Every structure is written in structure tokens, then in C-alpha cells.
Amino acid sequence: MGKFSGVLLATDYDDTLYSSDCTISQENRQAIARFVAEGGLFCISTGRSYINFAIQMERERLPVNTPVILSNGASIYDFATEESLWLKYLPAQAPVHLAQVCAAFPQVGFEAYHQDEVYIFRPNEVTQRHLTRCHLTGRPKAIEEMPVPWIKVILQHPDTAVLHQARTYLQTQWPETYDVTFSNPYLLEVTARGANKGLSVLWVARHLGVRPEDIYCVGNGLNDIPMLAVSALSFAPANSYPEVRAAADVVLPSCDESCVARLIEHLEVRYDNR
């Protein structure tokens, strides 16, 4: 039994734990090791899907000791037992709806995630950058030929204003069907309604018997705001979007300054004083 026994720390991956140069600092690794050695539960909550995060688990030897939240909360997977614990697919009518979106915004393309494949429609420069960063290959296909169900869709365009219009369209046409959020200015992520990082963090906490007052979350993106809302004390790195910094209780140094290590230092003081 350590001082962090029963304490859950959930961190976003890209531009939070993972720095802008696509590394995890040694300082972050050492701090996480201290946290886990004291009984802490270290969870990653990412927009990445299983097929590309499994690559990261292997490449980075990530020090998680809880189930991992994937696809912005649409999936929860235990890499230790190789077991899917929770999935929330997009509804069956999603291909029809996405075809309607793409007809309304002919400059927008997307990635659709189905099992171990990524299908792409009308790829653009953003698509290629994203697939390269995630070490994935997209398979071009007509929307009606893409296998279903999809776990998530990522709408893509180099002009964020166009994606804001597409988000408004989705939310207006089908307000009770989808959660729609930006993971960065050029990636608009679409999941089933109720599939978000906040609800998934609460699911993991209940699964592990963690009390609400012992949940701590950190993230830089708009898709992280739901999990900051369920955190007993919420954190955002300095490189976060303004809305995320405003939603956080504590603004940390940037992802390039080992922000997760700085967060754990906050918790070490907080739990030393209890």
C-alpha cells in the first residue's frame, strides 16, 4: 500500500504525454514509475484507435497499469489481458449521414475506423500527415463500399473554418446521434453519442474501485474537456487550446517540458499533506 493506492491518473497522449517531437521524456517516465510504485493507477486516454495505439504500446513500452481509453472514449481496452472491455460503435446510418456531410462540404475528406482497417474517402494533405504520424495505411473506398460498423470517423480539411461548419451541420442535423469534437484544428472526430473521454474515465474508475475524489486528468485538446470535468483537480499543459486551459484548475508547463512529471509532483505534495 503506497500513498497513491486507489488514485487514478488519466492522461491524454499526443501533445500531452507524447511531446511535439514524438517522444516520451525520461523525466515523465521516471515520475510515472514513482507514481505506480506508490500504488497509483496510470491510464492513457487518447483519440487514437486500437489499431494505431497498439503500435505505440509496442514502440514506446508504455507504463500503463489500467485499461486504456481509445477512440475518444468509444473503446476501452485492457492490453494486459488483451480484452476489449467496452465498445460504442457509430450507428448503422452513419455512412448515409457522412455521405450527406461530404455532399454538403465537397472539400472535406475523412478516415473511417473499422476493426483493424482504416478506410479513407477523399484524402487530402491532412489525411496523409495524420496517417504518417500514426504509422497507418488508409484504404481508399467509396463510402457505400466501406465495411461497418465504424468505431469513429475523422473529418479532415486544412481549413479549420470549413470543419467548424461541418461540425455545426452534424450537430444540427443529428443532435442526439453523435459526439463531435476537435482533436486538433484539422481533425474533427465523430463518435457515437455518449462516447467521450469523460464518461470513459468514470467507467475505468468504477471498474477499478476508484473514488471520484481520487480521479485526476490532464489533456491539451478540446476532446479532453469532458475528462477534465470529472477530475477532482484538472490539469492542462501550456500548449493547450485556450478553452482547455480555461477548463483546467492547474495549467502546467508544456508537453515539451515533461508536463506529466510536473503533474505527478503536484500529486506528491497533495498526498503527502493528507
N, C-alpha and C positions, 0 to 999 in steps of 0.2 A: 504493500500500500504506500503510494507516494503522495505528494501534496497535490498532484493533478489527477488523482484517481477519480473517475467519473466526470472529467472535464473534456468537452468536445471542442476541438478547433477545426473549423471548416474553412479552407482557403480556395479561392479561385486559382486557376492555373496560369494561363497566358497573361503576361504583363502584371502578375502579382507574385506568385511563387517563381514562375519562369520569367527570366529577365528579358529585356528587349533584344539581347544578343543570343537568345535561345539557350540559356544555361541556368542551372540552379546553383547559387553561390555556396561555397563551402561554409560560410557563416550561417546561412539558412539551414544547411544540413546538420551542422553541429547543434544549433538551437532546437531543431526538431528532435534530434536524438536525446537531448536533455529532457524535453517535454515528455517524450514517450517513456523514457527511463523512470520518470516520476509518476507513471500511470496514466499519462494523457492519451486521449484518443484523437489521432490525427487523420483528418478526412480531406480529400480533394473534391471540390465541386466545380465542374467545368462544363463549358458549352460543347466540348469535343465529344464525339460519339465513341462507342466502344471500339470500332474498327481502327480509329486513329489513336485513341488513348492507350489501347493495348500496346501499341508501338512505343509510346512514351514510357509506360511501365517497364518495358524491357530495356530501352535505351538508357533511361535515367535511374533505374533501380530505385523507384520512388518509395519513400519510407512510410507508406500508409499502413495503418493497422485497423482500419474500419472499411466497410463498404464504400465505394466511390460513386459519387453522383455525376452522371453523364448527360449529355444532350440537353443541357439547361434544365435538368430536373425531370426529363421524360424517362430516364432509366437510372436504376440503382443496381450496381454490380459488385459482387464480392470476389475480388481477384484471388484471395487466399483459398477459397473453396471452389472457384470457377463456377459461380452460381449467380444467375440473374434473380434478383430479389423483387424487383418491381419494374413494370413497363407500362407506359401510357402512349399508345400509338395515336397518330393523327387519324381522324375519322375517314371512313371509306370514300366520302365525297371529296376528300382533299385534292385529288388530281383534277377534278372538274373545276373546283374553286381556283386552283393555281393556274389552270389554263385561262380562266376568266381574268385573273390578275395580269397574266402575261399579255393577254389581248388588249387590256386597258393600258398597259405600260410596255410597249413593244421593245423598249431598250433594256428591260430587266431580264436577267437570267437567274437560274437557281441550281442548287445541288439538292437532291433528294436522297435520304439515307434509308436503305432497306437491307436489313441483315448485314452481311459483310461486303456490301457493294455501295458505291456512290454513283448515282446517275445524274447526269448534267444536261440541262436544257439551255440553249442559247448562251454558252460560256463566254466570258469576257475577261479582261485583264485581271479583274479582282478574283475571278474563279481560279485562274492559273496560279496567282500568288498564294491563295489560300490552300489549294491542293498541294503545292510545293512545300509550304511550311508544315503541313500536316503529314507529309510523306504518303500521299494518297494518289490514286489514279481514278479519274472520273470517266464513266462510260456514257458517251453521248447517246440520247434516245429521245424519241418523241414522247410527249407526256403520256399519251394514251397507251404507250407500249411499256412504260416503267412498271416493274413489279410492285405490288403493295403487300402489306401495309408499310407506311413510312413512319420512322420514329421522329424525324424532324425534316424541315426544309430550310435552306438558307437562301434568301433572295439577295442578289448581288448587283451592284452598279457603282461605277466610280464617282458618281454624283450623289452625295448623301441626301440632297433635296428630293431627288426622284424616289429614293427609298422611303423618305418620310411620307410622300404622297401615297406610295403603295401601302404603307402601314395604316394610314387613315382609311384607305379603301377597304382593306381587310377588316379593320375594326368596325367600320360602318356596315359592311355587307353581312358579316357573320360575327356579331359582338359576343355571342355566347359559345363560340366554337373553338377559338384559337387564343393562345397567348402569343403575343408578337412583341419582340424586344430586340434592340440592337446589341450585338456583342462587340462591334466596333462601327465606325461611321459608314462602312461599306458592306457590312454583313447584317442583314435583317433576319433574325431567326424566328421560325414559326413552329410552335409545338401545340399539342392539344391543350385545351383549356384546363387549367389546374396543374399543368406540368411546368413547374418553375423551381428555382433553387431554394426558395424559402420553404415551401411545403416539403420538399425532399430532405432538407436539413432536419426538419421536425420529424420526418419519418425515420431517419437514421438515429436521431436522438432517442425516440421511443424504442426503437429496435435494440438499442444498446443500454437502455435504462438511464439515460442522462436527464437530469432535471433542467427545466428551462433556464434557471439562473446560472447554469454551467455551460451554456452554449455561446461560443464566440466565433464570429465570422469576419472575413476580410475579402475584399474584391475591388476591382477597378472599373468594371463595366456597368452599363445600365441594367444588364441582366442579373447583376449581383444585388441590386437594391432589395429584392424580396427576401434574400437571406440576411441582409443587414438588418431588416425589420424584425427578424426573430432572434437576433443576437442580444444577449444580456448586456454586452458592450460591443459596439460595432466599430470596425476599422476600415480605412481605405488608404491605399498608397497615394503619394503626392501626384503620381501620374494619372490619377483617376479623372473621369469626367466631372465637371463642376457639380452636376446633380448628385453624383455618388459621394463626393466629398461633403456635400451639404447633408446627405442622409446619414453619414457616419458620425459616431461620437468622438472618434480619435482619427486624425489624419497623420499617417506615418510617413517616413521618407519613401522615396520612390522604389519601384521594383528593382532598379539597378543599385539600390543601396540596402539590399537584404531586408526588405520591409517585414517579412515573416519573422525573421530573427528579432527585429525591434518589437513586434507584437508579443512574442513569447517573453521578452524581457518585461513588458508591461504585466503579463500574467504572473511572472515570477514574483514581482513586487506585490501584486494584488493578492496572491495566495499565501505569500509569506506573512501578510498582515492579517490573515483570517484566523 
